[in-house]
Amino acid sequence: MLIEEKYPEVQILFKVGKEKGYLLYEEVQTVLSDEVTGEPKDLEEVYTRFFDLGIEIVTDPDRASCHTGSHRIRRPRCSRDRRGFFLAVLIIRS
């Protein structure tokens, strides 16, 4: 069974991470349940999948070396929505 099938919240992180190219460490810790973080093997599998999918985990969005496809993405401008999640506005250079 894939880790995202076992823990649905992981699937959400993978989707958002693939769209942005990175996730903030704070986002990961906020979304993951205690069940996932309490199982070292499962948590390791989550981070391994982040790596396999090309999703960086960073503490600051300015430190993300985001690039998708042939487009490089300049520094994302981020803001928080009312639930406290970071939203990134990606600026694509041609």
C-alpha positions in Angstrom: 0.0 0.0 0.0 1.3 3.4 -1.0 1.8 5.9 1.8 -0.7 8.3 0.3 -3.3 5.6 0.3 -2.6 4.9 4.0 -2.7 8.6 5.0 -5.0 10.8 2.8 -3.4 14.0 4.1 -0.1 12.9 2.5 -1.8 12.9 -0.9 -2.7 16.6 -0.4 0.9 17.4 0.5 2.1 15.6 -2.6 -0.3 17.5 -4.8 0.5 20.9 -3.4 4.2 20.1 -3.4 4.2 19.1 -7.0 2.4 22.3 -8.0 4.8 24.6 -6.1 8.0 22.5 -6.4 8.5 22.8 -2.6 6.7 22.7 0.7 7.6 24.6 3.8 8.6 22.5 6.8 5.9 24.2 8.8 3.2 23.2 6.2 4.3 19.5 6.4 4.3 19.5 10.2 0.9 21.2 10.3 -0.8 18.8 7.8 0.7 15.5 8.9 -1.3 13.7 11.6 0.3 12.4 14.8 -0.3 8.9 13.5 2.1 9.6 10.6 4.7 11.4 12.7 4.5 8.7 15.4 5.6 6.0 12.9 9.2 6.5 12.0 9.1 4.2 9.0 6.0 5.9 7.6 7.5 9.4 8.2 10.7 8.3 6.4 8.6 7.0 3.5 6.8 10.4 3.2 10.1 12.3 3.0 11.5 9.7 0.6 8.5 10.3 -1.7 9.0 14.0 -1.4 12.5 13.5 -2.7 11.4 11.1 -5.5 8.7 13.6 -6.6 11.2 16.4 -6.7 9.5 18.3 -3.8 11.9 20.4 -1.7 11.2 20.8 2.0 12.4 24.3 3.1 12.1 26.6 6.0 11.8 29.7 3.9 10.2 30.0 0.5 13.0 32.3 -0.7 15.4 29.3 -0.2 13.4 27.0 -2.6 15.2 26.4 -5.9 11.9 25.9 -7.7 11.8 25.1 -11.3 9.1 23.3 -13.3 9.7 21.9 -16.7 11.6 24.3 -18.9 10.4 27.4 -17.0 12.4 28.7 -14.1 10.3 30.2 -11.3 11.6 33.3 -9.6 11.2 33.7 -5.9 7.6 32.9 -5.0 5.8 35.7 -3.2 4.0 34.1 -0.3 1.2 35.1 1.9 -0.9 33.4 4.5 -4.5 32.6 4.1 -6.9 32.9 7.0 -6.2 29.3 8.1 -2.5 30.1 8.4 -1.3 28.1 5.3 1.1 29.8 3.0 0.0 30.6 -0.5 2.5 31.1 -3.1 2.2 33.3 -6.2 4.6 31.9 -8.7 6.2 34.1 -11.3 7.3 32.2 -14.4 10.2 33.5 -16.5 10.1 32.7 -20.2 
